């Protein structure tokens, strides 16, 4: 018998139990636990950002003429609503780490966190353009204040890191104390 070079010699064996993938998926879904106790800060934040979007959309119902800044704000809030809703859905659950396939749910959880962050950025853009519609000077102050927050946060983080490093250095430099 001739050997066919196109067929691999060691073919992987199929799963003996064809239901194993389904069983693992069901086990994963059953092991996902809801977040219990107090309402997490993340959930409240997402709900508040969704509220901002809906209040803006309700206020837009009475506007006769929508200019460019309001159109950009409307688009930004419209993008933010599904992104924040997706993040809100995942904020009620914590990913399991003890069952097969947990990495899939953890990656979905991480993806929801990223999408939720993009929704938050969209809300910030929408708020900026609403402020721009009301007053160009106020929008400039908004941008300067936002930049100031980032700069102060960065500088504060560096100062905190330096203090932490100094404390750790001094703690390691102290000679061991001997008992009298």
C-alpha positions in Angstrom: 0.0 0.0 0.0 1.4 3.4 -1.0 1.7 6.2 1.5 -0.3 9.3 0.7 1.8 12.4 1.6 -1.2 14.7 1.8 -2.8 12.9 4.8 -1.1 13.5 8.1 0.0 10.4 10.0 -1.1 11.5 13.4 -4.6 12.8 13.1 -6.1 14.3 16.3 -8.8 12.2 17.8 -12.2 13.8 18.1 -13.7 14.2 21.5 -15.1 11.0 22.8 -18.1 12.8 24.2 -19.7 15.0 21.5 -21.7 16.7 24.2 -18.5 17.8 26.2 -18.4 21.3 24.7 -22.0 21.9 25.4 -21.7 20.4 28.9 -18.7 22.7 29.6 -20.6 25.7 28.4 -23.6 24.9 30.5 -21.3 24.4 33.5 -19.7 27.8 32.9 -23.0 29.6 32.7 -24.2 27.9 35.9 -21.1 28.9 37.7 -21.3 32.6 37.0 -22.2 34.4 40.2 -24.1 37.6 40.5 -22.4 40.4 42.5 -24.0 40.4 45.9 -24.2 42.9 48.7 -23.9 46.6 48.1 -24.3 48.1 44.7 -20.9 48.4 43.1 -19.6 51.9 42.3 -19.2 50.8 38.7 -22.9 50.0 38.4 -24.0 53.4 39.8 -21.6 55.2 37.5 -22.9 53.4 34.4 -26.5 54.1 35.4 -25.8 57.8 36.0 -24.1 58.1 32.6 -27.0 56.4 30.9 -29.3 58.8 32.7 -27.3 61.8 31.3 -27.8 60.3 27.8 -31.6 59.8 28.3 -32.1 63.3 29.8 -30.3 64.8 26.8 -32.4 62.8 24.3 -35.6 63.9 26.2 -34.5 67.5 26.1 -33.8 67.3 22.3 -37.5 66.4 21.7 -38.4 70.1 22.1 -35.6 71.6 20.1 -36.8 73.1 16.7 -33.4 73.5 15.0 -30.4 71.3 15.7 -27.1 72.9 15.0 -23.8 71.1 14.4 -22.7 70.9 18.1 -26.0 69.4 19.1 -25.9 66.9 16.2 -22.4 65.8 17.3 -23.7 65.5 20.9 -26.7 63.5 19.7 -24.5 61.1 17.8 -22.1 60.7 20.8 -25.0 60.0 23.2 -26.5 57.6 20.8 -23.2 55.7 20.6 -22.9 55.7 24.4 -26.2 54.2 25.2 -25.6 50.7 23.8 -22.0 50.7 25.0 -23.0 51.6 28.5 -25.9 49.2 28.5 -23.5 46.4 27.6 -21.2 47.4 30.4 -24.1 47.6 32.8 -25.2 44.0 31.9 -21.7 42.6 32.7 -21.3 44.7 35.9 -23.9 42.5 37.7 -21.7 39.4 37.4 -18.2 38.4 38.3 -16.3 36.0 36.1 -15.7 32.5 37.5 -12.2 31.1 37.6 -12.8 27.5 38.5 -14.6 25.9 35.6 -13.4 25.0 32.1 -13.9 27.8 29.7 -13.7 30.5 32.3 -11.2 32.5 30.2 -13.9 33.0 27.5 -16.2 34.6 30.0 -13.3 36.6 31.5 -12.4 37.9 28.0 -16.0 38.9 27.4 -16.0 40.7 30.8 -12.8 42.5 29.8 -14.3 43.4 26.5 -17.4 44.8 28.2 -15.2 46.9 30.4 -13.4 48.4 27.4 -16.7 49.0 25.5 -18.1 50.6 28.7 -15.0 52.9 28.9 -15.6 54.0 25.3 -19.2 54.7 26.2 -18.0 56.9 29.0 -15.7 58.8 26.6 -18.7 59.2 24.2 -20.7 60.8 27.1 -17.9 63.2 27.8 -17.7 64.2 24.1 -21.5 64.7 24.1 -21.4 66.8 27.2 -18.6 68.9 25.7 -20.6 69.6 22.5 -23.7 70.5 24.5 -21.5 73.0 26.4 -20.1 74.2 23.1 -23.7 74.8 21.8 -24.4 76.9 24.9 -21.2 78.9 25.1 -17.8 78.7 23.3 -16.1 80.2 26.3 -17.6 77.6 28.7 -16.4 74.8 26.3 -12.9 76.2 26.4 -13.0 76.2 30.2 -14.3 72.6 30.1 -11.3 71.6 27.9 -8.8 73.4 30.2 -10.3 71.9 33.3 -10.2 68.4 31.8 -6.6 68.9 30.8 -5.9 70.2 34.3 -7.4 67.1 35.9 -5.2 64.8 33.8 -2.1 66.8 34.6 -2.8 67.0 38.4 -3.6 63.3 38.4 -0.3 62.5 36.6 1.8 64.7 38.9 0.0 63.4 42.0 0.6 59.8 40.9 4.3 60.5 40.5 4.5 62.2 43.9 2.7 59.3 45.5 5.0 56.8 43.8 8.1 58.7 45.0 6.8 58.8 48.6 6.1 55.1 48.4 9.5 54.4 47.0 11.1 56.5 49.7 9.2 54.8 52.5 10.2 51.3 51.1 13.8 52.4 50.8 14.0 53.7 54.4 12.3 50.5 55.7 14.9 48.4 54.0 17.8 50.6 55.2 16.9 50.3 58.9 19.3 48.0 60.8 17.7 45.0 62.4 16.8 45.7 66.0 18.4 43.5 68.7 16.7 42.6 72.0 18.6 43.7 75.1 
